[in-house]
Amino acid sequence: MPPVILFALIGAAGIAGYKIWSGLMDQAQSLRGKDASQMRRATAPVRDLGNLEWDEGSGVYRPRAKRET
């Protein structure tokens, strides 16, 4: 009878370990998906602003105004 109890305890520990491991893997996958979506947003196509010129007033580069000739 003691071997049956031992096998039952080992089986229960295995099932509990599997459930814990499975939960951790699901959590890791969801975090990985969030990181991937953030990376896609961060590397989105950049708009082409054309030629830039320095704006002394604000201290940043701005798109050059189109001049009519």
mmCIF file as Biopython writes it, N, C-alpha, C and O atoms, coordinates in Angstrom:
data_model
#
loop_
_atom_site.group_PDB
_atom_site.id
_atom_site.type_symbol
_atom_site.label_atom_id
_atom_site.label_alt_id
_atom_site.label_comp_id
_atom_site.label_asym_id
_atom_site.label_entity_id
_atom_site.label_seq_id
_atom_site.pdbx_PDB_ins_code
_atom_site.Cartn_x
_atom_site.Cartn_y
_atom_site.Cartn_z
_atom_site.occupancy
_atom_site.B_iso_or_equiv
_atom_site.auth_seq_id
_atom_site.auth_asym_id
_atom_site.pdbx_PDB_model_num
ATOM 1   N N  . MET A ? 1  ? 0.803  -1.202 0.000   1.0 0.0 1  A 1 
ATOM 2   C CA . MET A ? 1  ? 0.000  0.000  0.000   1.0 0.0 1  A 1 
ATOM 3   C C  . MET A ? 1  ? 0.855  1.280  0.000   1.0 0.0 1  A 1 
ATOM 4   O O  . MET A ? 1  ? 0.501  2.245  -0.678  1.0 0.0 1  A 1 
ATOM 5   N N  . PRO A ? 2  ? 1.977  1.307  0.750   1.0 0.0 2  A 1 
ATOM 6   C CA . PRO A ? 2  ? 2.793  2.514  0.741   1.0 0.0 2  A 1 
ATOM 7   C C  . PRO A ? 2  ? 3.305  2.922  -0.648  1.0 0.0 2  A 1 
ATOM 8   O O  . PRO A ? 2  ? 3.393  4.122  -0.910  1.0 0.0 2  A 1 
ATOM 9   N N  . PRO A ? 3  ? 3.650  1.989  -1.554  1.0 0.0 3  A 1 
ATOM 10  C CA . PRO A ? 3  ? 4.079  2.430  -2.883  1.0 0.0 3  A 1 
ATOM 11  C C  . PRO A ? 3  ? 2.969  3.158  -3.646  1.0 0.0 3  A 1 
ATOM 12  O O  . PRO A ? 3  ? 3.246  4.076  -4.419  1.0 0.0 3  A 1 
ATOM 13  N N  . VAL A ? 4  ? 1.720  2.751  -3.433  1.0 0.0 4  A 1 
ATOM 14  C CA . VAL A ? 4  ? 0.600  3.414  -4.100  1.0 0.0 4  A 1 
ATOM 15  C C  . VAL A ? 4  ? 0.482  4.849  -3.614  1.0 0.0 4  A 1 
ATOM 16  O O  . VAL A ? 4  ? 0.257  5.759  -4.413  1.0 0.0 4  A 1 
ATOM 17  N N  . ILE A ? 5  ? 0.630  5.057  -2.324  1.0 0.0 5  A 1 
ATOM 18  C CA . ILE A ? 5  ? 0.564  6.411  -1.756  1.0 0.0 5  A 1 
ATOM 19  C C  . ILE A ? 5  ? 1.723  7.245  -2.288  1.0 0.0 5  A 1 
ATOM 20  O O  . ILE A ? 5  ? 1.549  8.417  -2.622  1.0 0.0 5  A 1 
ATOM 21  N N  . LEU A ? 6  ? 2.899  6.643  -2.365  1.0 0.0 6  A 1 
ATOM 22  C CA . LEU A ? 6  ? 4.070  7.351  -2.883  1.0 0.0 6  A 1 
ATOM 23  C C  . LEU A ? 6  ? 3.849  7.768  -4.335  1.0 0.0 6  A 1 
ATOM 24  O O  . LEU A ? 6  ? 4.137  8.909  -4.696  1.0 0.0 6  A 1 
ATOM 25  N N  . PHE A ? 7  ? 3.347  6.867  -5.167  1.0 0.0 7  A 1 
ATOM 26  C CA . PHE A ? 7  ? 3.076  7.194  -6.571  1.0 0.0 7  A 1 
ATOM 27  C C  . PHE A ? 7  ? 1.992  8.265  -6.701  1.0 0.0 7  A 1 
ATOM 28  O O  . PHE A ? 7  ? 2.069  9.121  -7.582  1.0 0.0 7  A 1 
ATOM 29  N N  . ALA A ? 8  ? 0.993  8.221  -5.838  1.0 0.0 8  A 1 
ATOM 30  C CA . ALA A ? 8  ? -0.057 9.237  -5.858  1.0 0.0 8  A 1 
ATOM 31  C C  . ALA A ? 8  ? 0.513  10.603 -5.497  1.0 0.0 8  A 1 
ATOM 32  O O  . ALA A ? 8  ? 0.161  11.605 -6.120  1.0 0.0 8  A 1 
ATOM 33  N N  . LEU A ? 9  ? 1.389  10.653 -4.498  1.0 0.0 9  A 1 
ATOM 34  C CA . LEU A ? 9  ? 2.019  11.920 -4.121  1.0 0.0 9  A 1 
ATOM 35  C C  . LEU A ? 9  ? 2.916  12.452 -5.241  1.0 0.0 9  A 1 
ATOM 36  O O  . LEU A ? 9  ? 2.914  13.651 -5.523  1.0 0.0 9  A 1 
ATOM 37  N N  . ILE A ? 10 ? 3.673  11.570 -5.873  1.0 0.0 10 A 1 
ATOM 38  C CA . ILE A ? 10 ? 4.530  11.982 -6.988  1.0 0.0 10 A 1 
ATOM 39  C C  . ILE A ? 10 ? 3.678  12.490 -8.149  1.0 0.0 10 A 1 
ATOM 40  O O  . ILE A ? 10 ? 4.021  13.491 -8.778  1.0 0.0 10 A 1 
ATOM 41  N N  . GLY A ? 11 ? 2.582  11.814 -8.434  1.0 0.0 11 A 1 
ATOM 42  C CA . GLY A ? 11 ? 1.677  12.251 -9.500  1.0 0.0 11 A 1 
ATOM 43  C C  . GLY A ? 11 ? 1.058  13.603 -9.198  1.0 0.0 11 A 1 
ATOM 44  O O  . GLY A ? 11 ? 0.977  14.463 -10.075 1.0 0.0 11 A 1 
ATOM 45  N N  . ALA A ? 12 ? 0.616  13.795 -7.947  1.0 0.0 12 A 1 
ATOM 46  C CA . ALA A ? 12 ? 0.014  15.086 -7.571  1.0 0.0 12 A 1 
ATOM 47  C C  . ALA A ? 12 ? 1.042  16.206 -7.656  1.0 0.0 12 A 1 
ATOM 48  O O  . ALA A ? 12 ? 0.726  17.310 -8.101  1.0 0.0 12 A 1 
ATOM 49  N N  . ALA A ? 13 ? 2.272  15.927 -7.231  1.0 0.0 13 A 1 
ATOM 50  C CA . ALA A ? 13 ? 3.330  16.941 -7.318  1.0 0.0 13 A 1 
ATOM 51  C C  . ALA A ? 13 ? 3.645  17.253 -8.775  1.0 0.0 13 A 1 
ATOM 52  O O  . ALA A ? 13 ? 3.898  18.407 -9.121  1.0 0.0 13 A 1 
ATOM 53  N N  . GLY A ? 14 ? 3.633  16.243 -9.625  1.0 0.0 14 A 1 
ATOM 54  C CA . GLY A ? 14 ? 3.886  16.456 -11.055 1.0 0.0 14 A 1 
ATOM 55  C C  . GLY A ? 14 ? 2.809  17.314 -11.704 1.0 0.0 14 A 1 
ATOM 56  O O  . GLY A ? 14 ? 3.105  18.213 -12.490 1.0 0.0 14 A 1 
ATOM 57  N N  . ILE A ? 15 ? 1.563  17.025 -11.366 1.0 0.0 15 A 1 
ATOM 58  C CA . ILE A ? 15 ? 0.459  17.816 -11.922 1.0 0.0 15 A 1 
ATOM 59  C C  . ILE A ? 15 ? 0.528  19.262 -11.428 1.0 0.0 15 A 1 
ATOM 60  O O  . ILE A ? 15 ? 0.343  20.194 -12.210 1.0 0.0 15 A 1 
ATOM 61  N N  . ALA A ? 16 ? 0.793  19.450 -10.141 1.0 0.0 16 A 1 
ATOM 62  C CA . ALA A ? 16 ? 0.908  20.809 -9.602  1.0 0.0 16 A 1 
ATOM 63  C C  . ALA A ? 16 ? 2.072  21.551 -10.253 1.0 0.0 16 A 1 
ATOM 64  O O  . ALA A ? 16 ? 1.950  22.726 -10.597 1.0 0.0 16 A 1 
ATOM 65  N N  . GLY A ? 17 ? 3.194  20.863 -10.419 1.0 0.0 17 A 1 
ATOM 66  C CA . GLY A ? 17 ? 4.348  21.478 -11.064 1.0 0.0 17 A 1 
ATOM 67  C C  . GLY A ? 17 ? 4.052  21.864 -12.499 1.0 0.0 17 A 1 
ATOM 68  O O  . GLY A ? 17 ? 4.459  22.932 -12.956 1.0 0.0 17 A 1 
ATOM 69  N N  . TYR A ? 18 ? 3.344  20.999 -13.214 1.0 0.0 18 A 1 
ATOM 70  C CA . TYR A ? 18 ? 2.967  21.300 -14.595 1.0 0.0 18 A 1 
ATOM 71  C C  . TYR A ? 18 ? 2.063  22.518 -14.674 1.0 0.0 18 A 1 
ATOM 72  O O  . TYR A ? 18 ? 2.240  23.364 -15.551 1.0 0.0 18 A 1 
ATOM 73  N N  . LYS A ? 19 ? 1.091  22.620 -13.763 1.0 0.0 19 A 1 
ATOM 74  C CA . LYS A ? 19 ? 0.179  23.770 -13.768 1.0 0.0 19 A 1 
ATOM 75  C C  . LYS A ? 19 ? 0.934  25.074 -13.479 1.0 0.0 19 A 1 
ATOM 76  O O  . LYS A ? 19 ? 0.671  26.100 -14.107 1.0 0.0 19 A 1 
ATOM 77  N N  . ILE A ? 20 ? 1.854  25.027 -12.542 1.0 0.0 20 A 1 
ATOM 78  C CA . ILE A ? 20 ? 2.652  26.219 -12.231 1.0 0.0 20 A 1 
ATOM 79  C C  . ILE A ? 20 ? 3.500  26.605 -13.435 1.0 0.0 20 A 1 
ATOM 80  O O  . ILE A ? 20 ? 3.549  27.773 -13.820 1.0 0.0 20 A 1 
ATOM 81  N N  . TRP A ? 21 ? 4.171  25.614 -14.029 1.0 0.0 21 A 1 
ATOM 82  C CA . TRP A ? 21 ? 5.025  25.856 -15.189 1.0 0.0 21 A 1 
ATOM 83  C C  . TRP A ? 21 ? 4.200  26.415 -16.357 1.0 0.0 21 A 1 
ATOM 84  O O  . TRP A ? 21 ? 4.628  27.353 -17.028 1.0 0.0 21 A 1 
ATOM 85  N N  . SER A ? 22 ? 3.044  25.849 -16.589 1.0 0.0 22 A 1 
ATOM 86  C CA . SER A ? 22 ? 2.174  26.303 -17.666 1.0 0.0 22 A 1 
ATOM 87  C C  . SER A ? 22 ? 1.728  27.751 -17.436 1.0 0.0 22 A 1 
ATOM 88  O O  . SER A ? 22 ? 1.702  28.545 -18.376 1.0 0.0 22 A 1 
ATOM 89  N N  . GLY A ? 23 ? 1.383  28.093 -16.215 1.0 0.0 23 A 1 
ATOM 90  C CA . GLY A ? 23 ? 0.985  29.470 -15.900 1.0 0.0 23 A 1 
ATOM 91  C C  . GLY A ? 23 ? 2.125  30.454 -16.116 1.0 0.0 23 A 1 
ATOM 92  O O  . GLY A ? 23 ? 1.912  31.554 -16.625 1.0 0.0 23 A 1 
ATOM 93  N N  . LEU A ? 24 ? 3.325  30.062 -15.734 1.0 0.0 24 A 1 
ATOM 94  C CA . LEU A ? 24 ? 4.481  30.934 -15.947 1.0 0.0 24 A 1 
ATOM 95  C C  . LEU A ? 24 ? 4.770  31.136 -17.438 1.0 0.0 24 A 1 
ATOM 96  O O  . LEU A ? 24 ? 5.129  32.236 -17.856 1.0 0.0 24 A 1 
ATOM 97  N N  . MET A ? 25 ? 4.615  30.090 -18.229 1.0 0.0 25 A 1 
ATOM 98  C CA . MET A ? 25 ? 4.846  30.202 -19.672 1.0 0.0 25 A 1 
ATOM 99  C C  . MET A ? 25 ? 3.782  31.083 -20.331 1.0 0.0 25 A 1 
ATOM 100 O O  . MET A ? 25 ? 4.095  31.855 -21.237 1.0 0.0 25 A 1 
ATOM 101 N N  . ASP A ? 26 ? 2.538  30.975 -19.886 1.0 0.0 26 A 1 
ATOM 102 C CA . ASP A ? 26 ? 1.480  31.846 -20.419 1.0 0.0 26 A 1 
ATOM 103 C C  . ASP A ? 26 ? 1.771  33.304 -20.092 1.0 0.0 26 A 1 
ATOM 104 O O  . ASP A ? 26 ? 1.583  34.185 -20.931 1.0 0.0 26 A 1 
ATOM 105 N N  . GLN A ? 27 ? 2.227  33.553 -18.879 1.0 0.0 27 A 1 
ATOM 106 C CA . GLN A ? 27 ? 2.557  34.915 -18.474 1.0 0.0 27 A 1 
ATOM 107 C C  . GLN A ? 27 ? 3.720  35.443 -19.300 1.0 0.0 27 A 1 
ATOM 108 O O  . GLN A ? 27 ? 3.692  36.599 -19.723 1.0 0.0 27 A 1 
ATOM 109 N N  . ALA A ? 28 ? 4.727  34.640 -19.537 1.0 0.0 28 A 1 
ATOM 110 C CA . ALA A ? 28 ? 5.875  35.063 -20.332 1.0 0.0 28 A 1 
ATOM 111 C C  . ALA A ? 28 ? 5.456  35.351 -21.769 1.0 0.0 28 A 1 
ATOM 112 O O  . ALA A ? 28 ? 5.943  36.312 -22.366 1.0 0.0 28 A 1 
ATOM 113 N N  . GLN A ? 29 ? 4.566  34.543 -22.335 1.0 0.0 29 A 1 
ATOM 114 C CA . GLN A ? 29 ? 4.093  34.767 -23.701 1.0 0.0 29 A 1 
ATOM 115 C C  . GLN A ? 29 ? 3.317  36.072 -23.805 1.0 0.0 29 A 1 
ATOM 116 O O  . GLN A ? 29 ? 3.468  36.801 -24.785 1.0 0.0 29 A 1 
ATOM 117 N N  . SER A ? 30 ? 2.489  36.376 -22.811 1.0 0.0 30 A 1 
ATOM 118 C CA . SER A ? 30 ? 1.716  37.611 -22.874 1.0 0.0 30 A 1 
ATOM 119 C C  . SER A ? 30 ? 2.629  38.828 -22.761 1.0 0.0 30 A 1 
ATOM 120 O O  . SER A ? 30 ? 2.402  39.835 -23.430 1.0 0.0 30 A 1 
ATOM 121 N N  . LEU A ? 31 ? 3.655  38.744 -21.922 1.0 0.0 31 A 1 
ATOM 122 C CA . LEU A ? 31 ? 4.608  39.846 -21.826 1.0 0.0 31 A 1 
ATOM 123 C C  . LEU A ? 31 ? 5.398  39.996 -23.115 1.0 0.0 31 A 1 
ATOM 124 O O  . LEU A ? 31 ? 5.701  41.112 -23.539 1.0 0.0 31 A 1 
ATOM 125 N N  . ARG A ? 32 ? 5.730  38.878 -23.736 1.0 0.0 32 A 1 
ATOM 126 C CA . ARG A ? 32 ? 6.465  38.932 -24.994 1.0 0.0 32 A 1 
ATOM 127 C C  . ARG A ? 32 ? 5.617  39.580 -26.082 1.0 0.0 32 A 1 
ATOM 128 O O  . ARG A ? 32 ? 6.128  40.347 -26.898 1.0 0.0 32 A 1 
ATOM 129 N N  . GLY A ? 33 ? 4.319  39.271 -26.094 1.0 0.0 33 A 1 
ATOM 130 C CA . GLY A ? 33 ? 3.417  39.877 -27.072 1.0 0.0 33 A 1 
ATOM 131 C C  . GLY A ? 33 ? 3.299  41.375 -26.866 1.0 0.0 33 A 1 
ATOM 132 O O  . GLY A ? 33 ? 3.251  42.130 -27.837 1.0 0.0 33 A 1 
ATOM 133 N N  . LYS A ? 34 ? 3.250  41.820 -25.614 1.0 0.0 34 A 1 
ATOM 134 C CA . LYS A ? 34 ? 3.179  43.252 -25.329 1.0 0.0 34 A 1 
ATOM 135 C C  . LYS A ? 34 ? 4.454  43.949 -25.775 1.0 0.0 34 A 1 
ATOM 136 O O  . LYS A ? 34 ? 4.403  45.041 -26.340 1.0 0.0 34 A 1 
ATOM 137 N N  . ASP A ? 35 ? 5.609  43.315 -25.521 1.0 0.0 35 A 1 
ATOM 138 C CA . ASP A ? 35 ? 6.880  43.898 -25.942 1.0 0.0 35 A 1 
ATOM 139 C C  . ASP A ? 35 ? 6.967  43.989 -27.458 1.0 0.0 35 A 1 
ATOM 140 O O  . ASP A ? 35 ? 7.477  44.973 -27.992 1.0 0.0 35 A 1 
ATOM 141 N N  . ALA A ? 36 ? 6.483  42.987 -28.142 1.0 0.0 36 A 1 
ATOM 142 C CA . ALA A ? 36 ? 6.520  42.991 -29.598 1.0 0.0 36 A 1 
ATOM 143 C C  . ALA A ? 36 ? 5.644  44.110 -30.158 1.0 0.0 36 A 1 
ATOM 144 O O  . ALA A ? 36 ? 6.041  44.788 -31.106 1.0 0.0 36 A 1 
ATOM 145 N N  . SER A ? 37 ? 4.460  44.308 -29.582 1.0 0.0 37 A 1 
ATOM 146 C CA . SER A ? 37 ? 3.593  45.370 -30.082 1.0 0.0 37 A 1 
ATOM 147 C C  . SER A ? 37 ? 4.189  46.744 -29.796 1.0 0.0 37 A 1 
ATOM 148 O O  . SER A ? 37 ? 4.056  47.654 -30.614 1.0 0.0 37 A 1 
ATOM 149 N N  . GLN A ? 38 ? 4.839  46.904 -28.655 1.0 0.0 38 A 1 
ATOM 150 C CA . GLN A ? 38 ? 5.501  48.175 -28.363 1.0 0.0 38 A 1 
ATOM 151 C C  . GLN A ? 38 ? 6.653  48.414 -29.330 1.0 0.0 38 A 1 
ATOM 152 O O  . GLN A ? 38 ? 6.882  49.551 -29.744 1.0 0.0 38 A 1 
ATOM 153 N N  . MET A ? 39 ? 7.374  47.371 -29.694 1.0 0.0 39 A 1 
ATOM 154 C CA . MET A ? 39 ? 8.479  47.507 -30.631 1.0 0.0 39 A 1 
ATOM 155 C C  . MET A ? 39 ? 7.963  47.885 -32.013 1.0 0.0 39 A 1 
ATOM 156 O O  . MET A ? 39 ? 8.579  48.700 -32.700 1.0 0.0 39 A 1 
ATOM 157 N N  . ARG A ? 40 ? 6.834  47.300 -32.433 1.0 0.0 40 A 1 
ATOM 158 C CA . ARG A ? 40 ? 6.271  47.656 -33.734 1.0 0.0 40 A 1 
ATOM 159 C C  . ARG A ? 40 ? 5.861  49.120 -33.760 1.0 0.0 40 A 1 
ATOM 160 O O  . ARG A ? 40 ? 6.071  49.806 -34.760 1.0 0.0 40 A 1 
ATOM 161 N N  . ARG A ? 41 ? 5.273  49.608 -32.659 1.0 0.0 41 A 1 
ATOM 162 C CA . ARG A ? 41 ? 4.885  51.019 -32.611 1.0 0.0 41 A 1 
ATOM 163 C C  . ARG A ? 41 ? 6.110  51.925 -32.609 1.0 0.0 41 A 1 
ATOM 164 O O  . ARG A ? 41 ? 6.100  52.989 -33.229 1.0 0.0 41 A 1 
ATOM 165 N N  . ALA A ? 42 ? 7.164  51.508 -31.915 1.0 0.0 42 A 1 
ATOM 166 C CA . ALA A ? 42 ? 8.368  52.336 -31.824 1.0 0.0 42 A 1 
ATOM 167 C C  . ALA A ? 42 ? 9.104  52.404 -33.151 1.0 0.0 42 A 1 
ATOM 168 O O  . ALA A ? 42 ? 9.779  53.395 -33.430 1.0 0.0 42 A 1 
ATOM 169 N N  . THR A ? 43 ? 8.986  51.369 -33.976 1.0 0.0 43 A 1 
ATOM 170 C CA . THR A ? 43 ? 9.693  51.341 -35.250 1.0 0.0 43 A 1 
ATOM 171 C C  . THR A ? 43 ? 8.754  51.604 -36.419 1.0 0.0 43 A 1 
ATOM 172 O O  . THR A ? 43 ? 9.018  51.157 -37.536 1.0 0.0 43 A 1 
ATOM 173 N N  . ALA A ? 44 ? 7.676  52.313 -36.179 1.0 0.0 44 A 1 
ATOM 174 C CA . ALA A ? 44 ? 6.720  52.623 -37.235 1.0 0.0 44 A 1 
ATOM 175 C C  . ALA A ? 44 ? 7.412  53.494 -38.291 1.0 0.0 44 A 1 
ATOM 176 O O  . ALA A ? 44 ? 8.384  54.186 -37.988 1.0 0.0 44 A 1 
ATOM 177 N N  . PRO A ? 45 ? 6.915  53.460 -39.515 1.0 0.0 45 A 1 
ATOM 178 C CA . PRO A ? 45 ? 7.539  54.268 -40.568 1.0 0.0 45 A 1 
ATOM 179 C C  . PRO A ? 45 ? 7.596  55.746 -40.177 1.0 0.0 45 A 1 
ATOM 180 O O  . PRO A ? 45 ? 6.667  56.286 -39.578 1.0 0.0 45 A 1 
ATOM 181 N N  . VAL A ? 46 ? 8.690  56.367 -40.525 1.0 0.0 46 A 1 
ATOM 182 C CA . VAL A ? 46 ? 8.911  57.768 -40.191 1.0 0.0 46 A 1 
ATOM 183 C C  . VAL A ? 46 ? 8.499  58.626 -41.372 1.0 0.0 46 A 1 
ATOM 184 O O  . VAL A ? 46 ? 8.797  58.300 -42.521 1.0 0.0 46 A 1 
ATOM 185 N N  . ARG A ? 47 ? 7.818  59.714 -41.088 1.0 0.0 47 A 1 
ATOM 186 C CA . ARG A ? 47 ? 7.415  60.619 -42.163 1.0 0.0 47 A 1 
ATOM 187 C C  . ARG A ? 47 ? 8.633  61.336 -42.719 1.0 0.0 47 A 1 
ATOM 188 O O  . ARG A ? 47 ? 9.544  61.696 -41.973 1.0 0.0 47 A 1 
ATOM 189 N N  . ASP A ? 48 ? 8.648  61.539 -44.013 1.0 0.0 48 A 1 
ATOM 190 C CA . ASP A ? 48 ? 9.712  62.302 -44.640 1.0 0.0 48 A 1 
ATOM 191 C C  . ASP A ? 48 ? 9.310  63.775 -44.600 1.0 0.0 48 A 1 
ATOM 192 O O  . ASP A ? 48 ? 8.347  64.179 -45.252 1.0 0.0 48 A 1 
ATOM 193 N N  . LEU A ? 49 ? 10.040 64.560 -43.843 1.0 0.0 49 A 1 
ATOM 194 C CA . LEU A ? 49 ? 9.722  65.977 -43.705 1.0 0.0 49 A 1 
ATOM 195 C C  . LEU A ? 49 ? 10.440 66.834 -44.741 1.0 0.0 49 A 1 
ATOM 196 O O  . LEU A ? 49 ? 10.272 68.054 -44.764 1.0 0.0 49 A 1 
ATOM 197 N N  . GLY A ? 50 ? 11.229 66.210 -45.588 1.0 0.0 50 A 1 
ATOM 198 C CA . GLY A ? 50 ? 11.965 66.972 -46.594 1.0 0.0 50 A 1 
ATOM 199 C C  . GLY A ? 50 ? 13.160 67.659 -45.960 1.0 0.0 50 A 1 
ATOM 200 O O  . GLY A ? 50 ? 13.707 67.185 -44.965 1.0 0.0 50 A 1 
ATOM 201 N N  . ASN A ? 51 ? 13.560 68.780 -46.544 1.0 0.0 51 A 1 
ATOM 202 C CA . ASN A ? 51 ? 14.695 69.538 -46.013 1.0 0.0 51 A 1 
ATOM 203 C C  . ASN A ? 51 ? 14.295 70.260 -44.743 1.0 0.0 51 A 1 
ATOM 204 O O  . ASN A ? 51 ? 13.194 70.801 -44.639 1.0 0.0 51 A 1 
ATOM 205 N N  . LEU A ? 52 ? 15.194 70.263 -43.785 1.0 0.0 52 A 1 
ATOM 206 C CA . LEU A ? 52 ? 14.936 70.927 -42.517 1.0 0.0 52 A 1 
ATOM 207 C C  . LEU A ? 52 ? 15.826 72.152 -42.378 1.0 0.0 52 A 1 
ATOM 208 O O  . LEU A ? 52 ? 16.919 72.211 -42.943 1.0 0.0 52 A 1 
ATOM 209 N N  . GLU A ? 53 ? 15.352 73.108 -41.633 1.0 0.0 53 A 1 
ATOM 210 C CA . GLU A ? 53 ? 16.179 74.279 -41.324 1.0 0.0 53 A 1 
ATOM 211 C C  . GLU A ? 53 ? 16.062 74.574 -39.837 1.0 0.0 53 A 1 
ATOM 212 O O  . GLU A ? 53 ? 15.046 74.276 -39.208 1.0 0.0 53 A 1 
ATOM 213 N N  . TRP A ? 54 ? 17.110 75.159 -39.288 1.0 0.0 54 A 1 
ATOM 214 C CA . TRP A ? 54 ? 17.186 75.444 -37.861 1.0 0.0 54 A 1 
ATOM 215 C C  . TRP A ? 54 ? 16.294 76.632 -37.527 1.0 0.0 54 A 1 
ATOM 216 O O  . TRP A ? 54 ? 16.373 77.671 -38.183 1.0 0.0 54 A 1 
ATOM 217 N N  . ASP A ? 55 ? 15.455 76.487 -36.522 1.0 0.0 55 A 1 
ATOM 218 C CA . ASP A ? 55 ? 14.588 77.562 -36.042 1.0 0.0 55 A 1 
ATOM 219 C C  . ASP A ? 55 ? 15.226 78.115 -34.771 1.0 0.0 55 A 1 
ATOM 220 O O  . ASP A ? 55 ? 15.205 77.473 -33.721 1.0 0.0 55 A 1 
ATOM 221 N N  . GLU A ? 56 ? 15.791 79.309 -34.880 1.0 0.0 56 A 1 
ATOM 222 C CA . GLU A ? 56 ? 16.495 79.915 -33.737 1.0 0.0 56 A 1 
ATOM 223 C C  . GLU A ? 56 ? 15.552 80.177 -32.564 1.0 0.0 56 A 1 
ATOM 224 O O  . GLU A ? 56 ? 15.944 80.024 -31.408 1.0 0.0 56 A 1 
ATOM 225 N N  . GLY A ? 57 ? 14.334 80.563 -32.850 1.0 0.0 57 A 1 
ATOM 226 C CA . GLY A ? 57 ? 13.394 80.910 -31.789 1.0 0.0 57 A 1 
ATOM 227 C C  . GLY A ? 57 ? 13.088 79.738 -30.863 1.0 0.0 57 A 1 
ATOM 228 O O  . GLY A ? 57 ? 13.102 79.889 -29.641 1.0 0.0 57 A 1 
ATOM 229 N N  . SER A ? 58 ? 12.815 78.590 -31.434 1.0 0.0 58 A 1 
ATOM 230 C CA . SER A ? 58 ? 12.458 77.441 -30.601 1.0 0.0 58 A 1 
ATOM 231 C C  . SER A ? 58 ? 13.632 76.498 -30.360 1.0 0.0 58 A 1 
ATOM 232 O O  . SER A ? 58 ? 13.568 75.647 -29.473 1.0 0.0 58 A 1 
ATOM 233 N N  . GLY A ? 59 ? 14.691 76.637 -31.131 1.0 0.0 59 A 1 
ATOM 234 C CA . GLY A ? 59 ? 15.872 75.807 -30.941 1.0 0.0 59 A 1 
ATOM 235 C C  . GLY A ? 59 ? 15.705 74.388 -31.449 1.0 0.0 59 A 1 
ATOM 236 O O  . GLY A ? 59 ? 16.322 73.466 -30.916 1.0 0.0 59 A 1 
ATOM 237 N N  . VAL A ? 60 ? 14.880 74.197 -32.469 1.0 0.0 60 A 1 
ATOM 238 C CA . VAL A ? 60 ? 14.696 72.875 -33.064 1.0 0.0 60 A 1 
ATOM 239 C C  . VAL A ? 60 ? 14.716 73.001 -34.584 1.0 0.0 60 A 1 
ATOM 240 O O  . VAL A ? 60 ? 14.588 74.094 -35.136 1.0 0.0 60 A 1 
ATOM 241 N N  . TYR A ? 61 ? 14.879 71.861 -35.242 1.0 0.0 61 A 1 
ATOM 242 C CA . TYR A ? 61 ? 14.789 71.846 -36.696 1.0 0.0 61 A 1 
ATOM 243 C C  . TYR A ? 61 ? 13.332 71.759 -37.110 1.0 0.0 61 A 1 
ATOM 244 O O  . TYR A ? 61 ? 12.554 71.015 -36.513 1.0 0.0 61 A 1 
ATOM 245 N N  . ARG A ? 62 ? 12.966 72.511 -38.122 1.0 0.0 62 A 1 
ATOM 246 C CA . ARG A ? 62 ? 11.604 72.520 -38.665 1.0 0.0 62 A 1 
ATOM 247 C C  . ARG A ? 62 ? 11.674 72.256 -40.166 1.0 0.0 62 A 1 
ATOM 248 O O  . ARG A ? 62 ? 12.702 72.511 -40.793 1.0 0.0 62 A 1 
ATOM 249 N N  . PRO A ? 63 ? 10.583 71.745 -40.747 1.0 0.0 63 A 1 
ATOM 250 C CA . PRO A ? 63 ? 10.580 71.587 -42.206 1.0 0.0 63 A 1 
ATOM 251 C C  . PRO A ? 63 ? 10.738 72.951 -42.879 1.0 0.0 63 A 1 
ATOM 252 O O  . PRO A ? 63 ? 10.144 73.945 -42.462 1.0 0.0 63 A 1 
ATOM 253 N N  . ARG A ? 64 ? 11.545 72.964 -43.917 1.0 0.0 64 A 1 
ATOM 254 C CA . ARG A ? 64 ? 11.783 74.214 -44.640 1.0 0.0 64 A 1 
ATOM 255 C C  . ARG A ? 64 ? 10.505 74.642 -45.340 1.0 0.0 64 A 1 
ATOM 256 O O  . ARG A ? 64 ? 9.832  73.839 -45.986 1.0 0.0 64 A 1 
ATOM 257 N N  . ALA A ? 65 ? 10.184 75.918 -45.200 1.0 0.0 65 A 1 
ATOM 258 C CA . ALA A ? 65 ? 8.978  76.458 -45.834 1.0 0.0 65 A 1 
ATOM 259 C C  . ALA A ? 65 ? 9.185  76.451 -47.347 1.0 0.0 65 A 1 
ATOM 260 O O  . ALA A ? 65 ? 10.262 76.794 -47.834 1.0 0.0 65 A 1 
ATOM 261 N N  . LYS A ? 66 ? 8.159  76.063 -48.078 1.0 0.0 66 A 1 
ATOM 262 C CA . LYS A ? 66 ? 8.253  76.063 -49.540 1.0 0.0 66 A 1 
ATOM 263 C C  . LYS A ? 66 ? 8.206  77.496 -50.027 1.0 0.0 66 A 1 
ATOM 264 O O  . LYS A ? 66 ? 7.308  78.263 -49.680 1.0 0.0 66 A 1 
ATOM 265 N N  . ARG A ? 67 ? 9.180  77.835 -50.828 1.0 0.0 67 A 1 
ATOM 266 C CA . ARG A ? 67 ? 9.251  79.208 -51.362 1.0 0.0 67 A 1 
ATOM 267 C C  . ARG A ? 67 ? 8.785  79.206 -52.800 1.0 0.0 67 A 1 
ATOM 268 O O  . ARG A ? 67 ? 9.214  78.372 -53.597 1.0 0.0 67 A 1 
ATOM 269 N N  . GLU A ? 68 ? 7.925  80.120 -53.128 1.0 0.0 68 A 1 
ATOM 270 C CA . GLU A ? 68 ? 7.468  80.245 -54.515 1.0 0.0 68 A 1 
ATOM 271 C C  . GLU A ? 68 ? 8.423  81.139 -55.261 1.0 0.0 68 A 1 
ATOM 272 O O  . GLU A ? 68 ? 8.817  82.197 -54.770 1.0 0.0 68 A 1 
ATOM 273 N N  . THR A ? 69 ? 8.797  80.706 -56.461 1.0 0.0 69 A 1 
ATOM 274 C CA . THR A ? 69 ? 9.733  81.509 -57.268 1.0 0.0 69 A 1 
ATOM 275 C C  . THR A ? 69 ? 9.050  82.108 -58.442 1.0 0.0 69 A 1 
ATOM 276 O O  . THR A ? 69 ? 9.680  82.813 -59.230 1.0 0.0 69 A 1 
#
